[in-house]
Amino acid sequence: FRGWRKHDFGMAMDHDVFVDCDGQVWDRARHTHNTPNTEVETVEVVALMQYTGLKDRDGKDIYEGDVIEYRWRWTEGVPRAEMVFDERGLWALDDRDGSPNVMLGNDNVLEPTIIGNIHENGSLLKDGK
């Protein structure tokens, strides 16, 4: 997982995010007290984004909420879409135009490339959300 931190508008990466059994999200402490233990602090995380297990064409990990550019085998142009976990229970690309989401891993989706994420770069998608 990685998390979008509300207090400083930064991304807490997977090795810094901890979720306890009550669902509380913790971040690795920014100020430590010289102890041998991993120190954590609570953070207000606006969004917790799951790693998909997929990589883009450059070998970068793809997370939920990433904005992906890709080529579609049968059409011209380079569409952009958000990586979502959709209602079918699979990782898919949602271009927010109302059409069905496209499953990443589909042989017709070529060269997926991460160009940002919806929290830091929301304007990359058509409607700017």
PyMOL CGO cylinders between C-alpha atoms (Angstrom):
from pymol import cmd
from pymol.cgo import CYLINDER

trace = [
    CYLINDER, 0.00, 0.00, 0.00, 0.86, 3.65, -0.24, 0.3, 1, 1, 1, 1, 1, 1,
    CYLINDER, 0.86, 3.65, -0.24, -1.07, 6.54, 1.24, 0.3, 1, 1, 1, 1, 1, 1,
    CYLINDER, -1.07, 6.54, 1.24, -1.81, 10.13, 0.30, 0.3, 1, 1, 1, 1, 1, 1,
    CYLINDER, -1.81, 10.13, 0.30, -1.15, 12.25, 3.42, 0.3, 1, 1, 1, 1, 1, 1,
    CYLINDER, -1.15, 12.25, 3.42, -3.56, 15.11, 4.03, 0.3, 1, 1, 1, 1, 1, 1,
    CYLINDER, -3.56, 15.11, 4.03, -1.33, 17.14, 6.36, 0.3, 1, 1, 1, 1, 1, 1,
    CYLINDER, -1.33, 17.14, 6.36, 1.53, 17.70, 3.91, 0.3, 1, 1, 1, 1, 1, 1,
    CYLINDER, 1.53, 17.70, 3.91, 0.03, 16.55, 0.59, 0.3, 1, 1, 1, 1, 1, 1,
    CYLINDER, 0.03, 16.55, 0.59, 2.72, 13.93, 0.20, 0.3, 1, 1, 1, 1, 1, 1,
    CYLINDER, 2.72, 13.93, 0.20, 2.80, 10.26, -0.60, 0.3, 1, 1, 1, 1, 1, 1,
    CYLINDER, 2.80, 10.26, -0.60, 3.69, 7.75, 2.12, 0.3, 1, 1, 1, 1, 1, 1,
    CYLINDER, 3.69, 7.75, 2.12, 5.21, 4.79, 0.32, 0.3, 1, 1, 1, 1, 1, 1,
    CYLINDER, 5.21, 4.79, 0.32, 4.56, 1.12, 1.08, 0.3, 1, 1, 1, 1, 1, 1,
    CYLINDER, 4.56, 1.12, 1.08, 7.49, 0.65, 3.48, 0.3, 1, 1, 1, 1, 1, 1,
    CYLINDER, 7.49, 0.65, 3.48, 6.27, 3.65, 5.55, 0.3, 1, 1, 1, 1, 1, 1,
    CYLINDER, 6.27, 3.65, 5.55, 2.55, 2.79, 5.83, 0.3, 1, 1, 1, 1, 1, 1,
    CYLINDER, 2.55, 2.79, 5.83, 1.19, 0.55, 8.57, 0.3, 1, 1, 1, 1, 1, 1,
    CYLINDER, 1.19, 0.55, 8.57, -2.45, -0.43, 9.12, 0.3, 1, 1, 1, 1, 1, 1,
    CYLINDER, -2.45, -0.43, 9.12, -3.37, -1.92, 12.49, 0.3, 1, 1, 1, 1, 1, 1,
    CYLINDER, -3.37, -1.92, 12.49, -6.12, -4.45, 13.24, 0.3, 1, 1, 1, 1, 1, 1,
    CYLINDER, -6.12, -4.45, 13.24, -8.58, -1.61, 13.96, 0.3, 1, 1, 1, 1, 1, 1,
    CYLINDER, -8.58, -1.61, 13.96, -8.00, -0.06, 10.52, 0.3, 1, 1, 1, 1, 1, 1,
    CYLINDER, -8.00, -0.06, 10.52, -5.99, 2.90, 11.91, 0.3, 1, 1, 1, 1, 1, 1,
    CYLINDER, -5.99, 2.90, 11.91, -3.34, 4.05, 9.43, 0.3, 1, 1, 1, 1, 1, 1,
    CYLINDER, -3.34, 4.05, 9.43, 0.14, 4.84, 10.76, 0.3, 1, 1, 1, 1, 1, 1,
    CYLINDER, 0.14, 4.84, 10.76, 3.10, 6.42, 9.02, 0.3, 1, 1, 1, 1, 1, 1,
    CYLINDER, 3.10, 6.42, 9.02, 6.78, 6.00, 9.87, 0.3, 1, 1, 1, 1, 1, 1,
    CYLINDER, 6.78, 6.00, 9.87, 7.64, 8.78, 12.34, 0.3, 1, 1, 1, 1, 1, 1,
    CYLINDER, 7.64, 8.78, 12.34, 9.34, 11.85, 10.88, 0.3, 1, 1, 1, 1, 1, 1,
    CYLINDER, 9.34, 11.85, 10.88, 10.90, 12.69, 14.27, 0.3, 1, 1, 1, 1, 1, 1,
    CYLINDER, 10.90, 12.69, 14.27, 12.49, 9.80, 16.13, 0.3, 1, 1, 1, 1, 1, 1,
    CYLINDER, 12.49, 9.80, 16.13, 13.77, 9.41, 19.66, 0.3, 1, 1, 1, 1, 1, 1,
    CYLINDER, 13.77, 9.41, 19.66, 16.82, 7.19, 19.02, 0.3, 1, 1, 1, 1, 1, 1,
    CYLINDER, 16.82, 7.19, 19.02, 15.16, 3.91, 19.96, 0.3, 1, 1, 1, 1, 1, 1,
    CYLINDER, 15.16, 3.91, 19.96, 15.86, 0.50, 18.38, 0.3, 1, 1, 1, 1, 1, 1,
    CYLINDER, 15.86, 0.50, 18.38, 12.18, 0.11, 17.46, 0.3, 1, 1, 1, 1, 1, 1,
    CYLINDER, 12.18, 0.11, 17.46, 10.34, 1.38, 14.40, 0.3, 1, 1, 1, 1, 1, 1,
    CYLINDER, 10.34, 1.38, 14.40, 8.59, 4.51, 15.56, 0.3, 1, 1, 1, 1, 1, 1,
    CYLINDER, 8.59, 4.51, 15.56, 5.24, 5.36, 14.03, 0.3, 1, 1, 1, 1, 1, 1,
    CYLINDER, 5.24, 5.36, 14.03, 2.76, 8.21, 14.28, 0.3, 1, 1, 1, 1, 1, 1,
    CYLINDER, 2.76, 8.21, 14.28, -0.87, 8.50, 13.27, 0.3, 1, 1, 1, 1, 1, 1,
    CYLINDER, -0.87, 8.50, 13.27, -1.54, 10.39, 10.07, 0.3, 1, 1, 1, 1, 1, 1,
    CYLINDER, -1.54, 10.39, 10.07, -4.70, 11.49, 8.37, 0.3, 1, 1, 1, 1, 1, 1,
    CYLINDER, -4.70, 11.49, 8.37, -4.53, 9.57, 5.15, 0.3, 1, 1, 1, 1, 1, 1,
    CYLINDER, -4.53, 9.57, 5.15, -7.05, 10.74, 2.58, 0.3, 1, 1, 1, 1, 1, 1,
    CYLINDER, -7.05, 10.74, 2.58, -6.59, 7.68, 0.41, 0.3, 1, 1, 1, 1, 1, 1,
    CYLINDER, -6.59, 7.68, 0.41, -4.92, 4.34, 0.89, 0.3, 1, 1, 1, 1, 1, 1,
    CYLINDER, -4.92, 4.34, 0.89, -3.89, 2.94, -2.50, 0.3, 1, 1, 1, 1, 1, 1,
    CYLINDER, -3.89, 2.94, -2.50, -3.27, -0.76, -3.04, 0.3, 1, 1, 1, 1, 1, 1,
    CYLINDER, -3.27, -0.76, -3.04, -0.42, -2.12, -5.16, 0.3, 1, 1, 1, 1, 1, 1,
    CYLINDER, -0.42, -2.12, -5.16, -1.89, -3.98, -8.12, 0.3, 1, 1, 1, 1, 1, 1,
    CYLINDER, -1.89, -3.98, -8.12, 0.91, -6.49, -8.60, 0.3, 1, 1, 1, 1, 1, 1,
    CYLINDER, 0.91, -6.49, -8.60, 1.35, -5.03, -12.10, 0.3, 1, 1, 1, 1, 1, 1,
    CYLINDER, 1.35, -5.03, -12.10, 4.16, -2.97, -13.58, 0.3, 1, 1, 1, 1, 1, 1,
    CYLINDER, 4.16, -2.97, -13.58, 4.19, -0.41, -16.36, 0.3, 1, 1, 1, 1, 1, 1,
    CYLINDER, 4.19, -0.41, -16.36, 6.39, -0.67, -19.45, 0.3, 1, 1, 1, 1, 1, 1,
    CYLINDER, 6.39, -0.67, -19.45, 9.30, 0.91, -17.53, 0.3, 1, 1, 1, 1, 1, 1,
    CYLINDER, 9.30, 0.91, -17.53, 9.03, -1.61, -14.68, 0.3, 1, 1, 1, 1, 1, 1,
    CYLINDER, 9.03, -1.61, -14.68, 7.43, 0.85, -12.20, 0.3, 1, 1, 1, 1, 1, 1,
    CYLINDER, 7.43, 0.85, -12.20, 4.88, -0.55, -9.72, 0.3, 1, 1, 1, 1, 1, 1,
    CYLINDER, 4.88, -0.55, -9.72, 1.28, 0.38, -10.60, 0.3, 1, 1, 1, 1, 1, 1,
    CYLINDER, 1.28, 0.38, -10.60, -0.97, 1.42, -7.69, 0.3, 1, 1, 1, 1, 1, 1,
    CYLINDER, -0.97, 1.42, -7.69, -4.67, 2.07, -7.46, 0.3, 1, 1, 1, 1, 1, 1,
    CYLINDER, -4.67, 2.07, -7.46, -5.22, 5.73, -8.38, 0.3, 1, 1, 1, 1, 1, 1,
    CYLINDER, -5.22, 5.73, -8.38, -2.32, 5.94, -10.82, 0.3, 1, 1, 1, 1, 1, 1,
    CYLINDER, -2.32, 5.94, -10.82, -3.02, 7.70, -14.10, 0.3, 1, 1, 1, 1, 1, 1,
    CYLINDER, -3.02, 7.70, -14.10, -1.94, 5.47, -16.97, 0.3, 1, 1, 1, 1, 1, 1,
    CYLINDER, -1.94, 5.47, -16.97, -1.30, 6.31, -20.60, 0.3, 1, 1, 1, 1, 1, 1,
    CYLINDER, -1.30, 6.31, -20.60, -1.53, 3.37, -22.97, 0.3, 1, 1, 1, 1, 1, 1,
    CYLINDER, -1.53, 3.37, -22.97, -2.00, 2.42, -26.59, 0.3, 1, 1, 1, 1, 1, 1,
    CYLINDER, -2.00, 2.42, -26.59, -5.11, 0.53, -27.66, 0.3, 1, 1, 1, 1, 1, 1,
    CYLINDER, -5.11, 0.53, -27.66, -4.33, -2.07, -30.31, 0.3, 1, 1, 1, 1, 1, 1,
    CYLINDER, -4.33, -2.07, -30.31, -7.22, -1.13, -32.61, 0.3, 1, 1, 1, 1, 1, 1,
    CYLINDER, -7.22, -1.13, -32.61, -7.26, 2.68, -32.46, 0.3, 1, 1, 1, 1, 1, 1,
    CYLINDER, -7.26, 2.68, -32.46, -4.99, 5.68, -32.88, 0.3, 1, 1, 1, 1, 1, 1,
    CYLINDER, -4.99, 5.68, -32.88, -4.05, 8.00, -30.06, 0.3, 1, 1, 1, 1, 1, 1,
    CYLINDER, -4.05, 8.00, -30.06, -2.88, 7.50, -26.51, 0.3, 1, 1, 1, 1, 1, 1,
    CYLINDER, -2.88, 7.50, -26.51, -5.76, 7.44, -24.02, 0.3, 1, 1, 1, 1, 1, 1,
    CYLINDER, -5.76, 7.44, -24.02, -5.35, 8.17, -20.32, 0.3, 1, 1, 1, 1, 1, 1,
    CYLINDER, -5.35, 8.17, -20.32, -7.19, 6.38, -17.55, 0.3, 1, 1, 1, 1, 1, 1,
    CYLINDER, -7.19, 6.38, -17.55, -7.19, 5.86, -13.80, 0.3, 1, 1, 1, 1, 1, 1,
    CYLINDER, -7.19, 5.86, -13.80, -6.24, 2.47, -12.34, 0.3, 1, 1, 1, 1, 1, 1,
    CYLINDER, -6.24, 2.47, -12.34, -9.24, 1.23, -10.34, 0.3, 1, 1, 1, 1, 1, 1,
    CYLINDER, -9.24, 1.23, -10.34, -10.39, -1.96, -8.64, 0.3, 1, 1, 1, 1, 1, 1,
    CYLINDER, -10.39, -1.96, -8.64, -13.74, -2.25, -10.38, 0.3, 1, 1, 1, 1, 1, 1,
    CYLINDER, -13.74, -2.25, -10.38, -17.03, -3.95, -9.54, 0.3, 1, 1, 1, 1, 1, 1,
    CYLINDER, -17.03, -3.95, -9.54, -15.99, -7.11, -11.39, 0.3, 1, 1, 1, 1, 1, 1,
    CYLINDER, -15.99, -7.11, -11.39, -13.21, -7.63, -8.84, 0.3, 1, 1, 1, 1, 1, 1,
    CYLINDER, -13.21, -7.63, -8.84, -10.30, -6.88, -11.14, 0.3, 1, 1, 1, 1, 1, 1,
    CYLINDER, -10.30, -6.88, -11.14, -7.77, -4.14, -11.81, 0.3, 1, 1, 1, 1, 1, 1,
    CYLINDER, -7.77, -4.14, -11.81, -8.96, -2.05, -14.71, 0.3, 1, 1, 1, 1, 1, 1,
    CYLINDER, -8.96, -2.05, -14.71, -8.47, 1.29, -16.48, 0.3, 1, 1, 1, 1, 1, 1,
    CYLINDER, -8.47, 1.29, -16.48, -11.31, 3.80, -16.07, 0.3, 1, 1, 1, 1, 1, 1,
    CYLINDER, -11.31, 3.80, -16.07, -11.19, 6.67, -18.56, 0.3, 1, 1, 1, 1, 1, 1,
    CYLINDER, -11.19, 6.67, -18.56, -14.28, 8.26, -16.95, 0.3, 1, 1, 1, 1, 1, 1,
    CYLINDER, -14.28, 8.26, -16.95, -16.24, 8.47, -20.19, 0.3, 1, 1, 1, 1, 1, 1,
    CYLINDER, -16.24, 8.47, -20.19, -18.98, 6.07, -19.09, 0.3, 1, 1, 1, 1, 1, 1,
    CYLINDER, -18.98, 6.07, -19.09, -17.74, 3.14, -21.19, 0.3, 1, 1, 1, 1, 1, 1,
    CYLINDER, -17.74, 3.14, -21.19, -16.84, -0.18, -19.53, 0.3, 1, 1, 1, 1, 1, 1,
    CYLINDER, -16.84, -0.18, -19.53, -13.48, -0.25, -17.83, 0.3, 1, 1, 1, 1, 1, 1,
    CYLINDER, -13.48, -0.25, -17.83, -10.63, -1.94, -19.69, 0.3, 1, 1, 1, 1, 1, 1,
    CYLINDER, -10.63, -1.94, -19.69, -8.79, -4.70, -17.85, 0.3, 1, 1, 1, 1, 1, 1,
    CYLINDER, -8.79, -4.70, -17.85, -5.06, -4.05, -17.66, 0.3, 1, 1, 1, 1, 1, 1,
    CYLINDER, -5.06, -4.05, -17.66, -3.39, -7.21, -18.86, 0.3, 1, 1, 1, 1, 1, 1,
    CYLINDER, -3.39, -7.21, -18.86, -5.79, -7.39, -21.80, 0.3, 1, 1, 1, 1, 1, 1,
    CYLINDER, -5.79, -7.39, -21.80, -3.76, -8.17, -24.95, 0.3, 1, 1, 1, 1, 1, 1,
    CYLINDER, -3.76, -8.17, -24.95, -5.25, -5.09, -26.62, 0.3, 1, 1, 1, 1, 1, 1,
    CYLINDER, -5.25, -5.09, -26.62, -3.78, -2.69, -24.02, 0.3, 1, 1, 1, 1, 1, 1,
    CYLINDER, -3.78, -2.69, -24.02, -0.22, -1.93, -25.07, 0.3, 1, 1, 1, 1, 1, 1,
    CYLINDER, -0.22, -1.93, -25.07, 2.65, -0.11, -23.37, 0.3, 1, 1, 1, 1, 1, 1,
    CYLINDER, 2.65, -0.11, -23.37, 0.95, 1.10, -20.16, 0.3, 1, 1, 1, 1, 1, 1,
    CYLINDER, 0.95, 1.10, -20.16, 2.93, 4.00, -18.69, 0.3, 1, 1, 1, 1, 1, 1,
    CYLINDER, 2.93, 4.00, -18.69, 2.39, 5.75, -15.35, 0.3, 1, 1, 1, 1, 1, 1,
    CYLINDER, 2.39, 5.75, -15.35, 2.22, 9.52, -15.88, 0.3, 1, 1, 1, 1, 1, 1,
    CYLINDER, 2.22, 9.52, -15.88, 1.04, 10.52, -12.39, 0.3, 1, 1, 1, 1, 1, 1,
    CYLINDER, 1.04, 10.52, -12.39, -1.74, 9.81, -9.91, 0.3, 1, 1, 1, 1, 1, 1,
    CYLINDER, -1.74, 9.81, -9.91, -5.17, 11.28, -9.20, 0.3, 1, 1, 1, 1, 1, 1,
    CYLINDER, -5.17, 11.28, -9.20, -4.04, 13.01, -5.99, 0.3, 1, 1, 1, 1, 1, 1,
    CYLINDER, -4.04, 13.01, -5.99, -0.95, 14.82, -7.24, 0.3, 1, 1, 1, 1, 1, 1,
    CYLINDER, -0.95, 14.82, -7.24, -1.98, 15.16, -10.89, 0.3, 1, 1, 1, 1, 1, 1,
    CYLINDER, -1.98, 15.16, -10.89, -5.79, 15.04, -11.06, 0.3, 1, 1, 1, 1, 1, 1,
    CYLINDER, -5.79, 15.04, -11.06, -5.84, 17.38, -14.06, 0.3, 1, 1, 1, 1, 1, 1,
    CYLINDER, -5.84, 17.38, -14.06, -4.25, 14.65, -16.18, 0.3, 1, 1, 1, 1, 1, 1,
    CYLINDER, -4.25, 14.65, -16.18, -7.69, 13.10, -16.64, 0.3, 1, 1, 1, 1, 1, 1,
    CYLINDER, -7.69, 13.10, -16.64, -10.31, 14.68, -18.89, 0.3, 1, 1, 1, 1, 1, 1,
    CYLINDER, -10.31, 14.68, -18.89, -12.60, 15.92, -16.15, 0.3, 1, 1, 1, 1, 1, 1,
    CYLINDER, -12.60, 15.92, -16.15, -9.78, 16.96, -13.82, 0.3, 1, 1, 1, 1, 1, 1,
    CYLINDER, -9.78, 16.96, -13.82, -10.99, 14.89, -10.86, 0.3, 1, 1, 1, 1, 1, 1,
]
cmd.load_cgo(trace, "trace")
